[in-house]
Amino acid sequence: MINNIDVTLRDGGYQNGFCFPSDYAAKHAQMLTESGVEWIEIGYRNGSFKPIPNIGMTGLSPDSYIRYIHDFAPDVKIVVIAHPHNITTEDIQEMKANGLSMIRLCIKADNPQPALELCKFAKSVGLKVSINFVRVSQVDVKRLIEVALLCQNAGADILYLADSNGSLLPEQVSHLVQIIKTNTYLEVGFHAHDNLGLAVANSIEAIKAGGTFIDSSLTGMGKGLGNLALESWLALLNFYEQQEMYNISMVLSQINILQSSDFFNASKRTVLDIIMGLSNLSTDYLRMVENILEQDISSVFREIKKITTENVA
């Protein structure tokens, strides 16, 4: 069985400063749940990895916001994602008390312990826990297996592979999912970015390899070139199952509401984002690539290789 997590309110927040109003967020969560989407991620807890000035509510997910959505639509399985340095066990306890169903903890391959400790606590209070490897295209496979086993021992339910740089090819996604399935009993999830136009192909390969959780967002709204488009993905799942598992009409109605709102800001295909994906670069290198593009696009890959090699050295 495939579990879909809608990430519009969180990853889409990179397009609008995380400024989704509470009333929209609650109706969004209710409508997509009624359409058949299994889980709704409503935002970050206490910010992204790095501080974002004037971040909106879906970048903070305070207790009052979680409670508002839970009271408005009790059937929604609410998900919140967090970087361990931004939260405490008290945050987890409060989110659970206000209606949280699943917490997703971002983990660092070179310092996994903070996420592992929070995972243990979250399990102790009855939450489902996903451990998310961000920028998984840059993680050494041997280290990925080592940390995955630590996550399993800490009680995690799901290990998520996040192609944050939008750089993975379908065969690479399949290989990574198979490695986790072979070495652990964890469920595996996949979070696509569409820098190379491969979000759909990569998500299909993740499922074929044994993945059971997939992230997507309405219209693909998300960081950079965006995510897997929820509406297309659900229609594809309906087609393969030859039954209406998901109510696409309801999903499309929600897109109309979102696109007519002044806080909607679509993800756009830009040369910059394509180059970032082709080069397997994180947003840490965004300004560097922008500067190269301003000077000479014909030499961009040569200059990127030279600068990143110097940084590694």
Secondary structure as UniProt FT lines:
FT   STRAND          3..6
FT   HELIX           8..11
FT   HELIX           13..16
FT   TURN            17..18
FT   HELIX           22..35
FT   STRAND          39..44
FT   TURN            53..54
FT   HELIX           57..59
FT   HELIX           63..72
FT   TURN            74..75
FT   STRAND          78..82
FT   HELIX           84..86
FT   HELIX           89..97
FT   TURN            98..99
FT   STRAND          100..108
FT   TURN            109..110
FT   HELIX           113..124
FT   TURN            125..126
FT   STRAND          128..133
FT   TURN            134..135
FT   HELIX           136..138
FT   HELIX           141..153
FT   TURN            154..155
FT   STRAND          158..162
FT   TURN            164..165
FT   HELIX           170..183
FT   STRAND          187..191
FT   TURN            195..196
FT   HELIX           199..208
FT   TURN            209..210
FT   STRAND          213..217
FT   HELIX           218..220
FT   TURN            224..225
FT   HELIX           230..241
FT   HELIX           248..259
FT   TURN            262..263
FT   HELIX           271..278
FT   TURN            279..280
FT   HELIX           283..285
FT   HELIX           286..295
FT   HELIX           297..299
FT   HELIX           300..312
//
